[in-house]
Amino acid sequence: MNIRILAIGKTDHKALQSLIEEYSKRLSFYIKFDLEIIPDIKNVKNLSEAQQKEKEGELILAKISATDQLILLDENGQTFSSVGFSEYLQKKMNAGIKTLVFVIGGPYGFSEEVYKKAQGKISLSSMTFSHQMVRLFVIEQLYRGFTILRNEPYHHQ
């Protein structure tokens, strides 16, 4: 299985970018992993919230192939403990999914078309985090999940 993360907009905080790179490197030891950034939409001042979601949705869906399993990071998604998330990853691998794609949307969430195409939604917390921080949290939790599956000492119970 491959894992991809699609995210809207670049990470402009150098320390955060450094941590994202560190955990991406760690994660790639366990699985083929890719973080792809979809550039911010230009001239958003001239767009309504719905129009911005629509345009971002088109960009997201253009990056998805028919065999990808699309999982949205969404405040209304399913929540997991770290161990529960590792079990979720194991089930996805056992199901023979070729590519599992996690999507971090823009500031207003996802368009209806993206919701329709998605096979699941995951919430990291009932709290709100910046989209840049969510990237780090997801990658770290993926890394943690694989260390749990391998019974490695990173995660403590």
N, C-alpha and C positions, 0 to 999 in steps of 0.2 A: 504494500500500500504506500502511496505517496500522500503527503500532506502539504497543502498550499494554504496560505493566508492571503486574502485580498483585502487591502485597506485603502480607503479614500484619503488622499492628502499625505504630504511628506511629514516626517518627524524632524522638527527643527531644533530640538533640544539635544545638544551634543552628548551629555551624560546619559540621557535616555537612549539615544541611538547606540551608544557604546554597549549598554546592557542588552539591548535587542540583538546586536551582533554577537555578543558573548553567548547568550542563550540559544540563538540560532545555530551557532557553531556546535554547541554541546548537543543540541537536538539532532543535528545531522549525523551524529555518531550512531543513532538508533534507527533513523528512518530518512528516506529521501524527503527533504523539506525545502520549501521555497516561500519567501515572503515577497509578494508583488504589490507595489504601490501604484494606485491609480491616481494620476494627478488631479489636484483640485480643479473644479470647474471655474472657468474665467467669468468675470462680470456677474457674480451671484447677486450683487446689489439690485440688478434688474430682473431677478427671478423671484417668484413666490416660493414659499417652502415646498409646495407640491411640485412645482416645476423643477426645483433643484433635486428633489428626490427622484423624479422621473428621469432626469438627465444622468444622475449618478447610477440609477438602476440600469439604464441602457449600457453604460460603461461596464458595470459589473457583469451583466448577462453576456456581453460580448466576450468575456474572459472564461466562460463556463462551457465545457464540452458536454455532450449528451451522456457520457459515462460518469461524469463527476457527481459526487454526492455533495450537495450544497447545504451547509449548516450556518445559520445566521447567529451572530452574537447580538442578542436582543434582550432588553430588560424584562420582557415577558416570557423568556425561554425557561427551559428546565434547569434547575440548579443541581449541582453535584458537590459532594465532598471530593477531595483529591483522589482518594481510593476509588470512589464511585466513578470519577472521570476516567481513571485508568481502566476500570472494567468496561466502560463505554468504548474506549479506544480498542480494547481487546475484541469486543463484539464486532466492531467495524472491520477489524482485520480478519476475523473469522468469517465474516460475510463475503469476503473476497472483493471488497470495494477497491477499485483501481486508484482513484484519487479522492481524498476527502478534502473539501474546500471549506474553510472557515472564512466568513466575510464580516469585516468591521465596516459598517456603513458611515455615512457622513453625519453631520450634527443633528439631522432631523430623522435619522433612521432610514428605512427602506421603502421603495415604491411597492405598490400592490403586485406588480409583475414579478419582482424579486421574491416577495413572500409566497407567491403561487409556485414558483420554481423550487423553493427550498424544501428539503426533506426533514428539516428539524431546526429548532432554535435552542440556544443555550444562553443562560444568564450567568455571568460571573459573580454577581452580587446584586442585592436590591439597592445598593448605593450607585451613584453615578460617578464614572471616571472619565477623564479626558480620553479621546480616541487614541491619542499617542500612548498613553499609559496602558490602555487595554491591549495594545500590541505586545508589550512586554509581558503583561500578566498571562495572556493566552500562550505565548511561547514558553514561558516559565512553567505553566501548568502542563503543557504537552511534555516538556522535558521531565517534569516531576512524575507524570503518569508513566512514562517509559521506564524511569528508574524504579518505580513501584512494581511494575510488571516483571522487572528483572531482579527483584529483591535486593536492590542496591541501597546503600545507607543514606542516600540524600534525604529521603522523607522519614520523619520520626513520628511514631504513633504514641 
